[in-house]
Structures are given as structure tokens and as C-alpha cells.
Amino acid sequence: MFDNLVLIAIVVTVMWLASFGFYLYTSRQHRTLQQEVNALKRRLNVDDGDDKR
């Protein structure tokens, strides 16, 4: 009976670690994407200013 309990505990632990790793990966991707969006917004603002002159 305890053999199954150990196996279940290992599976749950691996799932938690995988979920945490996925969270870290996606949060890093989100940060990078946000920086790229901000850079594009700055470029568009600069381009708009040049067209008005």
C-alpha cells in the first residue's frame, strides 16, 4: 500500500516542479515580449513625430 503512496507523492512533486518551471519560463517570455512591445511603441512615436514636420 505504501509503495503506491510513494509513487503518488513522487508524481505530485514532479508535477509541481514542472508547473513551477513552466511559470518561470512563461513569465520570462512575458517580460521579453513586453520590452519588445515598448520598444516598438517608442519607434512608432518617433516615426509619427518625423512625419508631422
PQR file with spaces between the fields and no chain letter, atoms N, CA, C, O and H, PARSE charges and radii, in Angstrom:
ATOM       1  N    MET     1       0.823   -1.199    0.000 -0.4000 1.5000
ATOM       2  CA   MET     1       0.000    0.000    0.000 -0.0000 2.0000
ATOM       3  C    MET     1       0.866    1.261    0.000  0.5500 1.7000
ATOM       4  O    MET     1       0.564    2.218   -0.713 -0.5500 1.4000
ATOM       5  N    PHE     2       1.923    1.268    0.784 -0.4000 1.5000
ATOM       6  CA   PHE     2       2.767    2.444    0.864 -0.0000 2.0000
ATOM       7  C    PHE     2       3.589    2.651   -0.396  0.5500 1.7000
ATOM       8  O    PHE     2       4.044    3.764   -0.658 -0.5500 1.4000
ATOM       9  H    PHE     2       2.168    0.490    1.364  0.4000 1.0000
ATOM      10  N    ASP     3       3.785    1.609   -1.172 -0.4000 1.5000
ATOM      11  CA   ASP     3       4.504    1.749   -2.438 -0.0000 2.0000
ATOM      12  C    ASP     3       3.736    2.671   -3.376  0.5500 1.7000
ATOM      13  O    ASP     3       4.332    3.522   -4.036 -0.5500 1.4000
ATOM      14  H    ASP     3       3.416    0.705   -0.959  0.4000 1.0000
ATOM      15  N    ASN     4       2.433    2.509   -3.440 -0.4000 1.5000
ATOM      16  CA   ASN     4       1.606    3.378   -4.277 -0.0000 2.0000
ATOM      17  C    ASN     4       1.609    4.807   -3.754  0.5500 1.7000
ATOM      18  O    ASN     4       1.588    5.760   -4.533 -0.5500 1.4000
ATOM      19  H    ASN     4       1.949    1.817   -2.904  0.4000 1.0000
ATOM      20  N    LEU     5       1.637    4.952   -2.437 -0.4000 1.5000
ATOM      21  CA   LEU     5       1.649    6.284   -1.841 -0.0000 2.0000
ATOM      22  C    LEU     5       2.931    7.024   -2.184  0.5500 1.7000
ATOM      23  O    LEU     5       2.893    8.221   -2.467 -0.5500 1.4000
ATOM      24  H    LEU     5       1.654    4.178   -1.804  0.4000 1.0000
ATOM      25  N    VAL     6       4.048    6.346   -2.164 -0.4000 1.5000
ATOM      26  CA   VAL     6       5.330    6.948   -2.520 -0.0000 2.0000
ATOM      27  C    VAL     6       5.314    7.347   -3.991  0.5500 1.7000
ATOM      28  O    VAL     6       5.771    8.432   -4.350 -0.5500 1.4000
ATOM      29  H    VAL     6       4.079    5.373   -1.933  0.4000 1.0000
ATOM      30  N    LEU     7       4.797    6.484   -4.823 -0.4000 1.5000
ATOM      31  CA   LEU     7       4.716    6.784   -6.251 -0.0000 2.0000
ATOM      32  C    LEU     7       3.837    8.004   -6.510  0.5500 1.7000
ATOM      33  O    LEU     7       4.185    8.864   -7.319 -0.5500 1.4000
ATOM      34  H    LEU     7       4.425    5.603   -4.531  0.4000 1.0000
ATOM      35  N    ILE     8       2.719    8.076   -5.835 -0.4000 1.5000
ATOM      36  CA   ILE     8       1.822    9.228   -5.991 -0.0000 2.0000
ATOM      37  C    ILE     8       2.516   10.499   -5.511  0.5500 1.7000
ATOM      38  O    ILE     8       2.396   11.539   -6.159 -0.5500 1.4000
ATOM      39  H    ILE     8       2.437    7.377   -5.178  0.4000 1.0000
ATOM      40  N    ALA     9       3.229   10.442   -4.406 -0.4000 1.5000
ATOM      41  CA   ALA     9       3.955   11.609   -3.889 -0.0000 2.0000
ATOM      42  C    ALA     9       5.017   12.060   -4.879  0.5500 1.7000
ATOM      43  O    ALA     9       5.213   13.260   -5.071 -0.5500 1.4000
ATOM      44  H    ALA     9       3.327    9.597   -3.880  0.4000 1.0000
ATOM      45  N    ILE    10       5.704   11.118   -5.506 -0.4000 1.5000
ATOM      46  CA   ILE    10       6.723   11.468   -6.497 -0.0000 2.0000
ATOM      47  C    ILE    10       6.076   12.125   -7.709  0.5500 1.7000
ATOM      48  O    ILE    10       6.578   13.129   -8.214 -0.5500 1.4000
ATOM      49  H    ILE    10       5.545   10.143   -5.349  0.4000 1.0000
ATOM      50  N    VAL    11       4.975   11.570   -8.175 -0.4000 1.5000
ATOM      51  CA   VAL    11       4.284   12.135   -9.337 -0.0000 2.0000
ATOM      52  C    VAL    11       3.783   13.539   -9.036  0.5500 1.7000
ATOM      53  O    VAL    11       3.921   14.435   -9.869 -0.5500 1.4000
ATOM      54  H    VAL    11       4.567   10.754   -7.766  0.4000 1.0000
ATOM      55  N    VAL    12       3.206   13.742   -7.866 -0.4000 1.5000
ATOM      56  CA   VAL    12       2.709   15.072   -7.491 -0.0000 2.0000
ATOM      57  C    VAL    12       3.862   16.060   -7.396  0.5500 1.7000
ATOM      58  O    VAL    12       3.739   17.195   -7.856 -0.5500 1.4000
ATOM      59  H    VAL    12       3.094   13.014   -7.190  0.4000 1.0000
ATOM      60  N    THR    13       4.970   15.652   -6.812 -0.4000 1.5000
ATOM      61  CA   THR    13       6.136   16.533   -6.698 -0.0000 2.0000
ATOM      62  C    THR    13       6.675   16.910   -8.072  0.5500 1.7000
ATOM      63  O    THR    13       7.008   18.071   -8.312 -0.5500 1.4000
ATOM      64  H    THR    13       5.070   14.730   -6.438  0.4000 1.0000
ATOM      65  N    VAL    14       6.763   15.941   -8.968 -0.4000 1.5000
ATOM      66  CA   VAL    14       7.255   16.221  -10.319 -0.0000 2.0000
ATOM      67  C    VAL    14       6.301   17.175  -11.033  0.5500 1.7000
ATOM      68  O    VAL    14       6.747   18.079  -11.739 -0.5500 1.4000
ATOM      69  H    VAL    14       6.493   14.998   -8.773  0.4000 1.0000
ATOM      70  N    MET    15       4.998   16.984  -10.858 -0.4000 1.5000
ATOM      71  CA   MET    15       4.025   17.875  -11.496 -0.0000 2.0000
ATOM      72  C    MET    15       4.150   19.301  -10.960  0.5500 1.7000
ATOM      73  O    MET    15       4.073   20.260  -11.728 -0.5500 1.4000
ATOM      74  H    MET    15       4.635   16.250  -10.285  0.4000 1.0000
ATOM      75  N    TRP    16       4.342   19.446   -9.638 -0.4000 1.5000
ATOM      76  CA   TRP    16       4.513   20.786   -9.066 -0.0000 2.0000
ATOM      77  C    TRP    16       5.776   21.452   -9.603  0.5500 1.7000
ATOM      78  O    TRP    16       5.767   22.638   -9.933 -0.5500 1.4000
ATOM      79  H    TRP    16       4.404   18.667   -9.014  0.4000 1.0000
ATOM      80  N    LEU    17       6.853   20.690   -9.687 -0.4000 1.5000
ATOM      81  CA   LEU    17       8.101   21.246  -10.210 -0.0000 2.0000
ATOM      82  C    LEU    17       7.953   21.636  -11.679  0.5500 1.7000
ATOM      83  O    LEU    17       8.463   22.674  -12.100 -0.5500 1.4000
ATOM      84  H    LEU    17       6.860   19.727   -9.418  0.4000 1.0000
ATOM      85  N    ALA    18       7.267   20.817  -12.452 -0.4000 1.5000
ATOM      86  CA   ALA    18       7.042   21.136  -13.861 -0.0000 2.0000
ATOM      87  C    ALA    18       6.176   22.380  -14.001  0.5500 1.7000
ATOM      88  O    ALA    18       6.434   23.223  -14.860 -0.5500 1.4000
ATOM      89  H    ALA    18       6.853   19.973  -12.110  0.4000 1.0000
ATOM      90  N    SER    19       5.162   22.500  -13.173 -0.4000 1.5000
ATOM      91  CA   SER    19       4.290   23.681  -13.216 -0.0000 2.0000
ATOM      92  C    SER    19       5.064   24.940  -12.852  0.5500 1.7000
ATOM      93  O    SER    19       4.898   25.981  -13.488 -0.5500 1.4000
ATOM      94  H    SER    19       4.952   21.815  -12.475  0.4000 1.0000
ATOM      95  N    PHE    20       5.904   24.847  -11.837 -0.4000 1.5000
ATOM      96  CA   PHE    20       6.700   26.000  -11.425 -0.0000 2.0000
ATOM      97  C    PHE    20       7.696   26.379  -12.521  0.5500 1.7000
ATOM      98  O    PHE    20       7.893   27.563  -12.796 -0.5500 1.4000
ATOM      99  H    PHE    20       6.039   24.002  -11.321  0.4000 1.0000
ATOM     100  N    GLY    21       8.317   25.391  -13.140 -0.4000 1.5000
ATOM     101  CA   GLY    21       9.236   25.662  -14.243 -0.0000 2.0000
ATOM     102  C    GLY    21       8.530   26.325  -15.413  0.5500 1.7000
ATOM     103  O    GLY    21       9.061   27.257  -16.017 -0.5500 1.4000
ATOM     104  H    GLY    21       8.156   24.429  -12.917  0.4000 1.0000
ATOM     105  N    PHE    22       7.336   25.846  -15.733 -0.4000 1.5000
ATOM     106  CA   PHE    22       6.557   26.440  -16.816 -0.0000 2.0000
ATOM     107  C    PHE    22       6.185   27.885  -16.486  0.5500 1.7000
ATOM     108  O    PHE    22       6.233   28.755  -17.355 -0.5500 1.4000
ATOM     109  H    PHE    22       6.905   25.089  -15.242  0.4000 1.0000
ATOM     110  N    TYR    23       5.815   28.138  -15.232 -0.4000 1.5000
ATOM     111  CA   TYR    23       5.502   29.504  -14.802 -0.0000 2.0000
ATOM     112  C    TYR    23       6.716   30.418  -14.971  0.5500 1.7000
ATOM     113  O    TYR    23       6.588   31.530  -15.483 -0.5500 1.4000
ATOM     114  H    TYR    23       5.776   27.431  -14.526  0.4000 1.0000
ATOM     115  N    LEU    24       7.882   29.959  -14.548 -0.4000 1.5000
ATOM     116  CA   LEU    24       9.092   30.779  -14.687 -0.0000 2.0000
ATOM     117  C    LEU    24       9.403   31.053  -16.151  0.5500 1.7000
ATOM     118  O    LEU    24       9.772   32.171  -16.512 -0.5500 1.4000
ATOM     119  H    LEU    24       7.987   29.056  -14.132  0.4000 1.0000
ATOM     120  N    TYR    25       9.255   30.040  -16.992 -0.4000 1.5000
ATOM     121  CA   TYR    25       9.528   30.197  -18.423 -0.0000 2.0000
ATOM     122  C    TYR    25       8.571   31.211  -19.053  0.5500 1.7000
ATOM     123  O    TYR    25       9.003   32.105  -19.780 -0.5500 1.4000
ATOM     124  H    TYR    25       8.956   29.132  -16.699  0.4000 1.0000
ATOM     125  N    THR    26       7.283   31.073  -18.776 -0.4000 1.5000
ATOM     126  CA   THR    26       6.313   31.981  -19.394 -0.0000 2.0000
ATOM     127  C    THR    26       6.424   33.397  -18.833  0.5500 1.7000
ATOM     128  O    THR    26       6.176   34.362  -19.557 -0.5500 1.4000
ATOM     129  H    THR    26       6.932   30.347  -18.185  0.4000 1.0000
ATOM     130  N    SER    27       6.788   33.540  -17.571 -0.4000 1.5000
ATOM     131  CA   SER    27       6.941   34.892  -17.029 -0.0000 2.0000
ATOM     132  C    SER    27       8.141   35.588  -17.665  0.5500 1.7000
ATOM     133  O    SER    27       8.106   36.797  -17.894 -0.5500 1.4000
ATOM     134  H    SER    27       6.989   32.756  -16.983  0.4000 1.0000
ATOM     135  N    ARG    28       9.194   34.840  -17.950 -0.4000 1.5000
ATOM     136  CA   ARG    28      10.348   35.422  -18.632 -0.0000 2.0000
ATOM     137  C    ARG    28       9.981   35.811  -20.061  0.5500 1.7000
ATOM     138  O    ARG    28      10.383   36.872  -20.541 -0.5500 1.4000
ATOM     139  H    ARG    28       9.222   33.858  -17.764  0.4000 1.0000
ATOM     140  N    GLN    29       9.230   34.966  -20.731 -0.4000 1.5000
ATOM     141  CA   GLN    29       8.784   35.267  -22.086 -0.0000 2.0000
ATOM     142  C    GLN    29       7.890   36.510  -22.091  0.5500 1.7000
ATOM     143  O    GLN    29       7.990   37.346  -22.989 -0.5500 1.4000
ATOM     144  H    GLN    29       8.904   34.105  -20.341  0.4000 1.0000
ATOM     145  N    HIS    30       7.028   36.628  -21.098 -0.4000 1.5000
ATOM     146  CA   HIS    30       6.143   37.786  -21.000 -0.0000 2.0000
ATOM     147  C    HIS    30       6.954   39.067  -20.823  0.5500 1.7000
ATOM     148  O    HIS    30       6.661   40.087  -21.447 -0.5500 1.4000
ATOM     149  H    HIS    30       6.947   35.949  -20.368  0.4000 1.0000
ATOM     150  N    ARG    31       7.964   39.008  -19.980 -0.4000 1.5000
ATOM     151  CA   ARG    31       8.803   40.183  -19.735 -0.0000 2.0000
ATOM     152  C    ARG    31       9.521   40.599  -21.020  0.5500 1.7000
ATOM     153  O    ARG    31       9.588   41.787  -21.339 -0.5500 1.4000
ATOM     154  H    ARG    31       8.203   38.180  -19.473  0.4000 1.0000
ATOM     155  N    THR    32      10.051   39.633  -21.750 -0.4000 1.5000
ATOM     156  CA   THR    32      10.748   39.917  -23.005 -0.0000 2.0000
ATOM     157  C    THR    32       9.789   40.498  -24.038  0.5500 1.7000
ATOM     158  O    THR    32      10.119   41.462  -24.729 -0.5500 1.4000
ATOM     159  H    THR    32       9.997   38.668  -21.491  0.4000 1.0000
ATOM     160  N    LEU    33       8.612   39.913  -24.137 -0.4000 1.5000
ATOM     161  CA   LEU    33       7.611   40.399  -25.085 -0.0000 2.0000
ATOM     162  C    LEU    33       7.171   41.819  -24.736  0.5500 1.7000
ATOM     163  O    LEU    33       6.979   42.645  -25.629 -0.5500 1.4000
ATOM     164  H    LEU    33       8.344   39.129  -23.576  0.4000 1.0000
ATOM     165  N    GLN    34       7.012   42.107  -23.450 -0.4000 1.5000
ATOM     166  CA   GLN    34       6.617   43.449  -23.021 -0.0000 2.0000
ATOM     167  C    GLN    34       7.698   44.465  -23.382  0.5500 1.7000
ATOM     168  O    GLN    34       7.380   45.581  -23.794 -0.5500 1.4000
ATOM     169  H    GLN    34       7.168   41.436  -22.725  0.4000 1.0000
ATOM     170  N    GLN    35       8.956   44.101  -23.234 -0.4000 1.5000
ATOM     171  CA   GLN    35      10.041   45.006  -23.606 -0.0000 2.0000
ATOM     172  C    GLN    35      10.037   45.269  -25.110  0.5500 1.7000
ATOM     173  O    GLN    35      10.283   46.395  -25.542 -0.5500 1.4000
ATOM     174  H    GLN    35       9.215   43.195  -22.899  0.4000 1.0000
ATOM     175  N    GLU    36       9.763   44.244  -25.905 -0.4000 1.5000
ATOM     176  CA   GLU    36       9.714   44.429  -27.355 -0.0000 2.0000
ATOM     177  C    GLU    36       8.545   45.319  -27.760  0.5500 1.7000
ATOM     178  O    GLU    36       8.684   46.153  -28.655 -0.5500 1.4000
ATOM     179  H    GLU    36       9.563   43.329  -25.554  0.4000 1.0000
ATOM     180  N    VAL    37       7.402   45.151  -27.116 -0.4000 1.5000
ATOM     181  CA   VAL    37       6.239   45.995  -27.409 -0.0000 2.0000
ATOM     182  C    VAL    37       6.549   47.447  -27.060  0.5500 1.7000
ATOM     183  O    VAL    37       6.220   48.352  -27.827 -0.5500 1.4000
ATOM     184  H    VAL    37       7.289   44.474  -26.389  0.4000 1.0000
ATOM     185  N    ASN    38       7.171   47.673  -25.924 -0.4000 1.5000
ATOM     186  CA   ASN    38       7.528   49.040  -25.530 -0.0000 2.0000
ATOM     187  C    ASN    38       8.520   49.659  -26.511  0.5500 1.7000
ATOM     188  O    ASN    38       8.423   50.843  -26.831 -0.5500 1.4000
ATOM     189  H    ASN    38       7.438   46.938  -25.300  0.4000 1.0000
ATOM     190  N    ALA    39       9.474   48.855  -26.989 -0.4000 1.5000
ATOM     191  CA   ALA    39      10.441   49.365  -27.966 -0.0000 2.0000
ATOM     192  C    ALA    39       9.729   49.727  -29.266  0.5500 1.7000
ATOM     193  O    ALA    39      10.036   50.754  -29.871 -0.5500 1.4000
ATOM     194  H    ALA    39       9.552   47.893  -26.729  0.4000 1.0000
ATOM     195  N    LEU    40       8.790   48.906  -29.698 -0.4000 1.5000
ATOM     196  CA   LEU    40       8.030   49.218  -30.909 -0.0000 2.0000
ATOM     197  C    LEU    40       7.189   50.476  -30.737  0.5500 1.7000
ATOM     198  O    LEU    40       7.087   51.288  -31.657 -0.5500 1.4000
ATOM     199  H    LEU    40       8.541   48.072  -29.206  0.4000 1.0000
ATOM     200  N    LYS    41       6.584   50.639  -29.560 -0.4000 1.5000
ATOM     201  CA   LYS    41       5.800   51.850  -29.301 -0.0000 2.0000
ATOM     202  C    LYS    41       6.687   53.087  -29.376  0.5500 1.7000
ATOM     203  O    LYS    41       6.291   54.111  -29.933 -0.5500 1.4000
ATOM     204  H    LYS    41       6.666   49.979  -28.813  0.4000 1.0000
ATOM     205  N    ARG    42       7.895   52.988  -28.809 -0.4000 1.5000
ATOM     206  CA   ARG    42       8.808   54.138  -28.872 -0.0000 2.0000
ATOM     207  C    ARG    42       9.192   54.440  -30.321  0.5500 1.7000
ATOM     208  O    ARG    42       9.249   55.605  -30.715 -0.5500 1.4000
ATOM     209  H    ARG    42       8.217   52.157  -28.357  0.4000 1.0000
ATOM     210  N    ARG    43       9.455   53.406  -31.108 -0.4000 1.5000
ATOM     211  CA   ARG    43       9.804   53.612  -32.519 -0.0000 2.0000
ATOM     212  C    ARG    43       8.645   54.240  -33.278  0.5500 1.7000
ATOM     213  O    ARG    43       8.850   55.120  -34.114 -0.5500 1.4000
ATOM     214  H    ARG    43       9.409   52.460  -30.787  0.4000 1.0000
ATOM     215  N    LEU    44       7.431   53.791  -32.991 -0.4000 1.5000
ATOM     216  CA   LEU    44       6.271   54.366  -33.672 -0.0000 2.0000
ATOM     217  C    LEU    44       6.071   55.819  -33.279  0.5500 1.7000
ATOM     218  O    LEU    44       5.712   56.641  -34.122 -0.5500 1.4000
ATOM     219  H    LEU    44       7.265   53.077  -32.311  0.4000 1.0000
ATOM     220  N    ASN    45       6.293   56.144  -32.028 -0.4000 1.5000
ATOM     221  CA   ASN    45       6.159   57.531  -31.590 -0.0000 2.0000
ATOM     222  C    ASN    45       7.200   58.419  -32.256  0.5500 1.7000
ATOM     223  O    ASN    45       6.904   59.552  -32.634 -0.5500 1.4000
ATOM     224  H    ASN    45       6.585   55.475  -31.344  0.4000 1.0000
ATOM     225  N    VAL    46       8.405   57.910  -32.398 -0.4000 1.5000
ATOM     226  CA   VAL    46       9.459   58.680  -33.064 -0.0000 2.0000
ATOM     227  C    VAL    46       9.106   58.841  -34.532  0.5500 1.7000
ATOM     228  O    VAL    46       9.263   59.932  -35.081 -0.5500 1.4000
ATOM     229  H    VAL    46       8.645   56.989  -32.091  0.4000 1.0000
ATOM     230  N    ASP    47       8.639   57.796  -35.174 -0.4000 1.5000
ATOM     231  CA   ASP    47       8.268   57.876  -36.584 -0.0000 2.0000
ATOM     232  C    ASP    47       7.115   58.838  -36.802  0.5500 1.7000
ATOM     233  O    ASP    47       7.110   59.578  -37.786 -0.5500 1.4000
ATOM     234  H    ASP    47       8.512   56.910  -34.728  0.4000 1.0000
ATOM     235  N    ASP    48       6.130   58.844  -35.900 -0.4000 1.5000
ATOM     236  CA   ASP    48       4.996   59.769  -36.028 -0.0000 2.0000
ATOM     237  C    ASP    48       5.459   61.217  -35.906  0.5500 1.7000
ATOM     238  O    ASP    48       4.957   62.092  -36.612 -0.5500 1.4000
ATOM     239  H    ASP    48       6.133   58.243  -35.101  0.4000 1.0000
ATOM     240  N    GLY    49       6.405   61.470  -35.023 -0.4000 1.5000
ATOM     241  CA   GLY    49       6.921   62.816  -34.864 -0.0000 2.0000
ATOM     242  C    GLY    49       7.650   63.309  -36.088  0.5500 1.7000
ATOM     243  O    GLY    49       7.602   64.502  -36.387 -0.5500 1.4000
ATOM     244  H    GLY    49       6.813   60.759  -34.449  0.4000 1.0000
ATOM     245  N    ASP    50       8.327   62.426  -36.811 -0.4000 1.5000
ATOM     246  CA   ASP    50       9.059   62.809  -38.016 -0.0000 2.0000
ATOM     247  C    ASP    50       8.102   63.124  -39.162  0.5500 1.7000
ATOM     248  O    ASP    50       8.400   63.999  -39.975 -0.5500 1.4000
ATOM     249  H    ASP    50       8.365   61.457  -36.568  0.4000 1.0000
ATOM     250  N    ASP    51       6.964   62.440  -39.251 -0.4000 1.5000
ATOM     251  CA   ASP    51       6.021   62.638  -40.342 -0.0000 2.0000
ATOM     252  C    ASP    51       5.274   63.973  -40.242  0.5500 1.7000
ATOM     253  O    ASP    51       4.848   64.519  -41.260 -0.5500 1.4000
ATOM     254  H    ASP    51       6.722   61.729  -38.591  0.4000 1.0000
ATOM     255  N    LYS    52       5.116   64.491  -39.047 -0.4000 1.5000
ATOM     256  CA   LYS    52       4.332   65.707  -38.849 -0.0000 2.0000
ATOM     257  C    LYS    52       5.098   66.954  -39.265  0.5500 1.7000
ATOM     258  O    LYS    52       4.476   67.996  -39.471 -0.5500 1.4000
ATOM     259  H    LYS    52       5.463   64.048  -38.220  0.4000 1.0000
ATOM     260  N    ARG    53       6.394   66.898  -39.395 -0.4000 1.5000
ATOM     261  CA   ARG    53       7.190   68.084  -39.708 -0.0000 2.0000
ATOM     262  C    ARG    53       7.122   68.424  -41.128  0.5500 1.7000
ATOM     263  O    ARG    53       7.737   69.399  -41.560 -0.5500 1.4000
ATOM     264  H    ARG    53       6.899   66.051  -39.228  0.4000 1.0000
